[in-house]
Amino acid sequence: MAMLLLAVSLLCAAIWIVLIGFHGRFWQGGPILAPARPSAGMAGQGEWPAVCIVVPARDEAESVQACVASLIGQDYPGALHLILVDDNSTDGTGALARAVPDPLARLTVITGRERPPGWSGKLWAVSQGVAEARRQVPEDVGYVFLTDADITHDPAHVATLVAKAEGDGLDMVSEMVELNVASVAEHMLVPAFVFFFALLYPFARVNDPRSRVAGAAGGSILIRRTALTRIGGIESLRGALIDDCTLAAHVKRSGGGLYLGHSRLARSIRPYPHPADVWRMVARTAYVQLRYSPLVLLGTVLGMVLVWIAPMLLALFGHGAPRLLGVAAWVASMACFVPTLRRFRLSPGWAMLLPLVAVFYTAATLGSAIDHHRGRGVVWKSRAYLEPTGAGGPVPDDRT
């Protein structure tokens, strides 16, 4: 037993050496774009290109007006079109959006059509929004900005994204928006969600054209229209449930440059007041992320234990070298988490709970796999997606 504990502690310590030194600096607090100044122009690059904003919305009555108002009010010197796709809402989402004052006549609200087989609900709505964007701006120029109906944007946000794309010659600029942290559950669980996302998709590697790692955050994606055309449009993603990272992978494989960072100019206003709300958010796509593979699930659970849980157990209950190595690994994990906590303006003391948070996320991932194998599939916005079908994605089931 002593030799086993020593071997486990050595493995935990080695993992953290690799993560800290050779995993894309995932633990850092940035990158964060400085707000653009539209009045300063495009730094000699000519006029600001046209941007078409596409917002898919299904039953978003609580947030849609704040979202739409923030997008109508963008301080953007170029042509700006806002297209909201009301995806068969039952709570008056479309009517609420139309009621928002629109002095610049930027807003178009369209009612979503019935979804064809093989499409996820969100992507079918996005596809209709992009088609409307092509109708309003026929030339394949400028950008499409994809965002969600539960996010608000500071007036300089769109200009900041476009300035980054134009200045660095990028095809896609995405940001992890600020998430809500009001309840105790959100304090404990939401920062870790961002932290684990950065571990899966280290931003430095996403932004490195030499790396194959591709990722994006679906709440804020600016994509060049020529890049979207090059990858086959939204149709090329039609069944994807993790649509943001799938889109990023397509763009990067086609030779396009990516940027992924954190935003101080956009924030989610969707609350997750209880642990069960966070559980559902995680379980919705956790097993999809693992490609529905029991072997990958087993490796993921083992990895979560070695990286987050075993160091705490060794530090608390081990002896000698295993305890020292466990303490070192536990302290390393907490230190890496502190920049994320600071971004959420939370006390570093919350890092002490990271192993327990890891247990929660591991259990939610297992719950996602159990739901899939019990035939419940992925459920979101009253829709269930039951089976993967290869490149086309899961099969939608409208019975729920």
N, C-alpha and C positions, 0 to 999 in steps of 0.2 A: 504493500500500500504506500509506503514512504517513497519508493521509487516512482510509483505512478503519479503521486502528487507532485514530485519534483519535475517529472516529465511534462505534466500539464502546466505547471507554473512557468517552466522554461518556454513552452510553446506560447503561452499567453504573452509573456514578455517579448518574445521574438515577433509576434504578430504586431504588437504596438510599435516596435522599432520600425518595422516595414511601413505601417500606416503613417506614422509621423514623418518619416524621412523620404518615402518613395511612393506616396499615393496622392499626388497632385495637390498637396497642401489643402486638403479638404476642410481642415479645421479653421482656416483663416476667416476673418470677418467680412471679406469683400469677395469679388469686386462690386463697387457701387458707382453708378454713373453720376457725374455732377450735372445738375439741371442745365439744359441748353437755354440760351438767350435768343429767342426767335428774331428779336429786333436787330441782332448782330449779323443776320444773314447766314449764308452757308459757307462762310470763310472762303469766298472766291470761287465756289463750286457752282454758281448759278442759282436758279430758282429752286424753291423747295418743291419736291415732287409730290404728286397727288397721293393721298392716303385714303383707302376705303376701310372703315372699321366695321367688323362683322361681330355681332353679339348674338349667339344662340341663347334663347330664354324659354325655359319650361317651368311654369308655376313659380315665378320669382316676384310675386306681388310685393313682398316686404322690402326688396332692395332695388327693383328695376328703375324706379324714378331717380334715386340718388345716382345710380350708375349712368343712366342716360344724360342726366343734367351735367355730370362731370365731363362727359365726352362731348356734348354739344358745346360746352364752355372751354374747349381746348384753345390755347393761344398758339395757333398754328398758321403760319402765313400762306401756306400752299392750299390747294383744293383739298377739302376734307368732307368725306361722305360717311354718314353713320347709318348702318343697315342693321336693324334688329329683326331677328327671325323668331316669331312667336310659335314655338313648337307645340301646338295643340294644348296650350295651357287651359286650365279649368278655373283659374282664380282671377281672370281679367288682366293678366300681365300685359297683353298687347294694348288694351285700352288705356291702362295706366301710363305706358310708355308714350302713347300718342298725346296724352294730356300735358306732357312736359313742355314748357315754353321753348320755342325753337326760332328765335329771331333771325338766324342766318339760314334757315331752311336746310339744315344739314341732315335731318332725320328722315329715314324711310322705314316703316314697319310693314313687314310682310307676314302673311299667315302661312305656316309650313304646310306642305302637302304630305299626303300619306307616304310613309317610308317604304321604299322597295326592300325586298329580301336581301340580306347580307350586309346592310348598313347598320351601324350604331346610330342611336337617336341623335346624339350631339353632332356627329359628323355629317349626317344627312341635313341637319339644320344649317351647319356651317357651309355645306356645299351649295345650298340654295342662296345663302347670303353672298357667297363668292360669285355665283352666277349673276345675281343682281348687281354686284360691283362691276362685273364685265359689261353689263348693259349700260350702267351709268358712265363708266369710263372704258370705252371699247379698246383703246390702245393698251398694249401689254407693257405699261410703264408704271413706275411708282411702286407702292407697297399696299399690302393687305395687313391690317392689324387685327389679330384675333384676341378677344378678351371675353370675360364672363359677366353675367348680369348681376353678380354679387360683389363686384369690385368697383371702387371709386378711384378717380384719377386726378391728380393735381393738374392745373392748367398747362404746365410745361411738359407733361409726360410724353405725349406723342412726338413733340419736337425733339425731345432728348433722345428717344429711340432712333428717330430718323437721322439725327446728327451723328450718332454712333455708327449706324449702318453706312451712311454716305462717307463719313470721314475715314473709316477703315475698310471700305469696300466689301462689306459683309452682306451675305444673302439673308441672314436671319439673326434677329436680336431678341432675346427673351430674358425675362426677369422673374424671379421669385418675389411675388408681392408680399407686403407685410400682412401677417395673419393676425386674427383676433386673439387677444390674450386677456380676458376679463375674469372668467371664472377660475376656480381652483383647478378644475380639470384641464383647462386651457393652459394655465401656468405650468402644470406638470407635464403635459403631453404634447402640446403644439410645438414648442421650440425643438423638441427631440425629433419631430417629424421633418423639420427643415434640416436638422443636423444629419439624420440618416439619409435624407435625399442627397445631400452633398457628399456623403460617403459613397453612395451608389454611383453618383455622377459627379465626380470632382470637377468643379467649375474650370480649373486651370487646364484640365485635359480636354474638356468639351471645347474650350476656346483655342486649343492648340491644333492647327491644321494637320500636324504630323500624327496626332493620336486618332485612333478609331472611335474613341468614346464620344457619343453624341447624346445630348439631353436638352430638355427645354421645360419650362414651367408654363402650363396651359393658360394661366390667367393673364399672361402678357407676352404675346408673340407677334413680332413684326417680321413679315417675310416679303422679300422682293417678289414682285409678280412674275418676273421672268424665271425665277427659281421655282416658283410653284408650278408654272407651266412645264418646266424642264423635268420635274419629277412625275408628271402625269396628273397634276391637280389634286384636289381633295379626294377624288375617286381612287387614287392609289392607296389611300389609308382607310377605305370605307368601313371596314369591320373592326378597326383597332379600338380597343378600350383604353389603352394608354396612348392616346392619340398624339400628345405633345412630344413625347420622346420618339415615337415612331416617325413623326414628321421631321424631327431633327436628324434622325438616322438617314432618312431618304435624302435630305438636303446635303448632308455631309458626304454621303456616298457619291452624290452627283458632282462633287467638287466644290460645293459652296462653303463659305466661311461662316462660322457660328460665333455668337457671343451669348453667354449665360451668366447672369449676375443677380444681385439682390437689389430691390427697388426701395427707395424712400419716397417715391412719387405715386405709388399705387398701393391700395390696401384692400384686403377682403373685409367685408362687413357681415359675412356669414358667421353666426355664433356656433360654437360647439360647447354648450354649457355643461354637458355631462359626459363621463367616460364612454357611455354607450354611443354617443354621437361620434366621437373620435374612432371608436371601434368600427362603426359602420363605414366611415371614410376609408380606413385602412383595409378592412376586409373586402371592400368593393373591388379592388384590383390587385391585392397582394399575390394571390395565386396566379393571376394573369401575368404579373411581373416574373414569376418563376416558370412561365411557359407550361403551366399545368403539369409539371414534372414532379412526381414523388421523390425522385432522387435529388433533384435540386432543392426541394423542400427540406429533405433530411440534412443536406449540406448547409442550408441556410440556418436551420435550428442549431446545428452544431457550431456554426460560426458565431451566432448570437451568444451562445453559452460561453465560448472561449473568449470572445472579445469583451463582453459586458458583464456577464454574471459570475463566471469562475473567478476573476480577480477579486471581487468583493468577498466571495466565500473563502478564498484562500487567505485574504487579509484578516478576516474575522475569526476563522477557525483553524487556520494552518499553523505550523510551527517551523522555526528555523528558516532555511533558504526558501521553501515554498511560500511562507508568509511574506518574506521580504520582497520576493518577486511579485507576489499578488498585490502587495501595497504599491509597488512601483507601477504596475499595469493599471491599477485602479486610479491612482493619482494622475497618470497620463491621460486616461479617458476623461476624467473630470476637467483637467486643464484644457483639453481640446474642446470641450463643450462650452467653456466660459465665453469665448467670443460670440457664440450664438446667443447665449443668455444676455449678454450685453446689448446685442442688437435688439432684443425684445425688452430692454430696460428692466431686466429681472436680476435678482440677487444671485451671485455665484453659488450661494448655498443650495440652490435647486439642483446643482450638479451631483450632490450626494445621492439623489434619488435615481440617477441614471440607470443603475442595474435593475431597479424595480420597473422603471419605464420600459426597459428592454424586455422584461418578462411580459409586460402588457402587449407590446408590439409583436413579440413572438407568438403569444396566444392568439392575437387577432389574425396573424398569418396562418396559423393552424386552423382557426375557425373558417378562414376563407377557403382553404383546401377541403375541409369537411363539407362546407356548403356545396362546393363544386361536385364532390363525389356522391353527395346525397341527391344530386339533381336539382339543387336550388339555384346554382349558377350565380351570376353577378346581378344584383338588383340595385337599380338606381333610378330615381324619378319615376317610380311605379312601372319600370320596365325590367324584365329579366332577360339575361343573355346566357343561354344554357350550354352551348358546346362550341369549342374552337373548330374552325373549318379551314385551317391553313392560312394562306395569304389573304383570303377574304375575311377572316375574323370570325367572331362568334355569331351564332344564329339568334336573332332577336325573337323574343316570345312576348306577345302583347297580352297574354292572358292575365298578367298582374297589373 
